[in-house]
Amino acid sequence: MRTRGTLRLATRGSALARRQASLVKEALEDRRYEVELVTVETTGDQIRDELIHRLGKTGAFVRELDERVLEGDLDGAIHSMKDMPTEQPEELVTAGIPERGRPGDVLITPDGSTLEELPAGATVGTSSLRRRAQLLSERDDLEVEPLRGNVDTRLEKLLAPSLQAEHQERSEADKERKGNTGDDDFEAEYDRTTDEWFDDLSELERQALGREVETEYDAIVLAQAGLERSGLAHYVAYQELPTDTFVPAPGQGALAVTAPDGETAREIKSAIDHPRSRVETTVERTILAELGGGCIAPVGIYAILQGEHVHATVTVFDRDGDESVTGSRDLPVDSHAEAAREFARDLANRGAAALIEGAREDAEGDDEGVSEEDKPEGK
């Protein structure tokens, strides 16, 4: 039986995954554990250019990590909770859920425009069925196009067209300036040269400047927690989308450590578990499991602990955001899991089950579909 000492924890290898894993590592180290992070490449990482629903199963970014734990190579695995299937191997438990980050989504634009300010027919990037349906429900004139990649990759795709256009304009202005050095009446359009402008760009903007543009996005939607944990939030202009209409994915913003049921799991829970985050995400994942939405339906579920109750909000859409079943309920804390299942059954009877079944049929017959969430956001 292992006492306090080195914990070897699996993580995905992307920049955001490592950042998120480091949060868990630091929390455990504060409790005097030594922690080694072990990078594991997953099926989802290996098939980078495919949308998630075409991988053939949920948990494309999770299962390989847990398999390494079950094989005995590692003590546990660190996951972004919204990537986790609701069904886990019987031998594993969710040992620790640290305090949750921001659960909602953000709309990011090159110029700081809000969703309401986007022009008619604007192109918004997301590979999430849920976000697509929510966007179209609010603005049915939008063009929603697939978008995948790490957080920095997605931001570069958004910023590239405007930066490249400005670079071209500045370069032409430089040439004009050089050709009019003797003209006293000449007024330069820009105060600084292109080189001076380039020197002031962030590394993100410089990378975007050299990126090949396939789709010109007017805006993209990302998870706020992922944006903030990536360290890139202060480089872009964004609008926080309201969680009552853009209901987050279950578990969004939360991290989870899975481990074999036993002493190590109990130690991890004692060291880093955040009770409020566990209650809220348990409600969300219980509702998702009961509805059976998985990764094939536009489902948003968000729970907030409020005193003796957990306020749960659920939205289930069809693919185009035309039809929906929505509901909110206060669930008693002392029986939150069973109350969540009952709430889900009521929603299913009100039409949520039919919408989810329709989404499943669409997914089976549509190779151009999109995934439940923007995976991977560099995790």
N, C-alpha and C positions, 0 to 999 in steps of 0.2 A: 504494500500500500504506500503510495507516494505521499511524503510530507512536503512541506513548503520547500520549493526549489525551482528548477528551471522548467518552464512550460514551453512546449514546442507547438506553435499554432499555425495552421495553414491560412494562407491568404492568396488571393489572385494577385497578379504581378503588375497591374496597371498603376499609374500614378495615384489615382483616387483611391483604389483599393489599398495601396500601401499607406496612404494618409489615414484612411479610416482604421486600418489595422493598428497604426501607431497610436491612435487614441486609446484603443483597448490595451495595448502594450503599456502605455504610460500609466493607465489606471491600475493595472496589476502591479507595475513596478512601485507605485505609491504604497502598495500593501506588501512590499518587500519580496515580491516574486521576481525571479529572473525569467525573461521571456525571449524566446527566439522565434522570429517570424520566418516561415518557410513558404516560398513561392511555389504555387501549383498552377500549371496552365490547364484551362478547362476547355471542353468542347466548344463552348460559346466563344472563347478567345481564339480558338484555332480557325473557326469559320467566320472570319471577320466581315465578309461582304454579304452575308445572308441575313435576312430578317429572321427574328427569333422563332417565329411560328414554323419556319421551314426546317428547324433542327429536329423536329419530330417528337419532342417531349419538353415538358417544363423542367426548370431547374438546370438549364444548360450551363449556368455559371456557378452551380452549387454542388452537384452530385460528386464530381471528382474529388473535391476537397473533403467531403464527408467520407468518401470511400477510403481515402488515405488514413483518416482517423480510425475507421472500423478495422483496417488492416493492422492497426497497432503502431504505425509509423509515427503518428503525431498524437498529441494530447487533446487537441480540439481544432476547430476551424472558425474563422471569422467571416461572417456574411453580411451583406446588405439585406435587411430583412425582407424587403419587397421582392427580392429575387427568389426567396425560399419557397419551395412547394409547401402546401399545407400538410401534405403527408410526408412524414419523416421515417427513417428506419427505426424499428422498435428499440434498437439498442442505444439510440442517441436521444438526448434531451437538449432543449434550449437552456443551456446552463446559465448564461448571463445575458442580460439586456441592459446596456449602459443607458444613461439618460438620453432620450431621443433628441435629435436635431430638429430643425425646422421641417415640418411635415408637408408643406404646400409646394405648389409649382410657381415658377416665374416666367413671364414673357420678356424676352430679351430682344431689343431692336438696336440697329446701328445708331439711331438718333434719339432714343429715349421715348419714342411714341408709345402710347398705351394701346390696349386692344381696341378701344373705341375709336382711336385716332388713325388706325391703319386704313389705308385707302381700300375702296371696293376692289375685290379680286386679289387682294394681297396674298402672297405665298408664305405660309407658315410651315416650319419644319418640325416634325415629330414622327417617331415610329411607334407611338403608343396609341392603341385603339381607344383607350379611355380619353386621352387628351384630344384626339381627333374628334371624337363624338362631342365632347364638351365644347370645343372650339366651334364646331358647326352648329351646335345648339344655340350658342350665343351670337354667332355671325355666319349665317348660311351662305354668304357670298364669298367666303375665304376659300383659297386653294390650299389644301393641306397635303404636303409632300413628305415622303419618307426622309428620315435623317438618322444616321447612326454614327458611332465613333465615340472616342473619349470626349470628355467635356471640352478640352482645348481644341480638339478637332472640330467639334460642332460650332464652337464660337468662331473659329477661323473661317469655316464655311459661310457663316453669317456675315462676318466683317469684310471678307475678301472683295466683293464687288465694289463697295463704296470706297475702300482704301485704294484699290487699283485704279478706279476712275479718278480719284483725287491725285494720285501719283502721276497719271497721264496728263492731267490738266496742269499740274505744277511743272512737269518737265517741258511742256510746250511754252509755259510762261517763262521758264528759264531761257529757252531759246530766243523768245521774243525780246526778253530783257537784254540779252547779249547782242542782239541785232539792232538795238535802239540806244546804245550807250551814249551816242552823241545827240540824241533827241531830248531837248530840255522839257518838252511837253509830255513825254512818255510817263505814264503812271503804271507801275507794276501791280498786277492783280494780287500778288502775294508778297508779304513783307519779307518772308524768309525764302531761301533757296530750297530746292528739293532735298539736298543733302542735309541741310539744317533741320528740315522737317522730319526726315527719316531718323536722324539721331535722337529725336525726342519721342519716337514711337516705342511702345512697350514691346517686349519679346513676343507676346501674343500677336500684336498688330504686325510685326515684321514677318512672322510666320504666315499670317493671313495674306500679306502682300504677295507672297510667292506661291500661294496655293492656286491650283487650277480650278476654275469655277465650272461646275456642271449644272447646278440649280441656283438661281439667285433668290435667296430667301429675304423676305421683308422682316421676318421675325422668326424666332424659334422658342420652344417651350422646354424648360428643364426643371428638374427637382431643385428646390432652393438649397436643401442640405448638400447636395452634390456640388452645386456651384460654389457654395461657401467653403466646403471642405477642400475643394480644388485650389483654393487661394486665388481665384480669378474674379471674384465678385466685384472687386473695386476697379476692374478694368473695363467693365461694361455697364450700360444703362439698362435697368430692368424694372418691371412692374410686378409686385406680388399679386398673384391671382387669388381671389377670395375663396376660402375653403368651403363655403356653403354652396357655391355654384361649380367650382372646379374642385370637387371632392377628391382628395388624394387617393393614391393607391394604398391598400392595406399594408401597414408596416413602413410606409415611406418615411425616410428620415431616421429610421431606427437601425441599429446594428445588433447582431446576435452572435453569440459564441455557442456552437454546438459541441458536445462532448459525450463520451459514453456515460451512461447513468452510473453514478458511483461517487467515490470520495472526491475525485478531481472536479467533477461537475458541481458538487456541493461547495467546494472551496471557491470556485469561480463565481458562483452565485453570491456567496457571502462577501466576496471582495468587490464586485462591480455592479451587481444587479440594482436597477433603479425601479422600485416597486410601482410607481405611477406609470412608467413607460411599459412595464410588463402587463399591467391590467389593461391599458388602452390598446396595446397591440394584440393581446389575447382576444379581446372583443372583436377587433377588426379581422383577424385571421380565422376566428371561429365562424363569423358570418360568411366569409369567403368560402370556407370549407363546406358549410351547409348549403350555400347557393351553388357550389360547384363551378364557379366561373373560371377558375384557373387562369391560363394565359390567353384564352380565346374570346373573352367577352369584355366590353367596355364597362368595367365596374369600378366605382369609387366608394371607399369605406373609410370613415374617419370617426374616431372616438376620443372624447375628452372627459377626464375624470373631474367631476364637479361635486365635491362633498361626498354624500352617501350614494350618489348615482354616477353612472357613466353615460354621457350623452352621445349617442351613436347616430351618425347620418350616413345614409346609403343612397347611391344613384346607380341605376343600371340602364344603359342606353342600347339602342340598336346602333349599327355601324355608322350611320350618317347623322346621328343625333336628332332624328325626327321623332322617335318614340322613346319614352323613358318611364321607369318606375322609380319613384323617390320616396324616402321616408326617414323620419327621425323618431327616436324613442329614448327615454331615460331608463337605463337598466340598473337595477340594484347592484351595488358593489359586491355584496356578500354572496350573490349567485350570478355573477356577471357572465360566466361562460354559458350556463344553461339558458339564461335570459337572452343572450345573443343568438343562440340556436333557434329559440322560439321566434325572435324578431325576424330572422332570416326565413323561417318557414312561412311566416305571414307575408313577407315580401314576395316569396316564390309564388304563393297562391294568388297574389294581386297582379301577377303578370311577369315578374322578374324571371321566372323559370322559362317562360316562353321566349323572352328576349335572349336569354343565354343559349337556349337551344337553337334559335335562329342564327346567333353568332357562330355557334359550333358548325352548323351546316354551311355557312358562308366560308369559314376557315377551311373546311374540308374540300371545297370546290374552287378555291381562289388562291392561286400562286402569287398573287400580287398583294396579299394581305399585309397587315402590320402587327407588331407585337403588342402585348398588354402594356409593356412599359418600355421606355427608352433604355434598353439594355445593350451594351454596357455603357453607363455614363462614366467611363474611365475607371470603373470599380475593379 
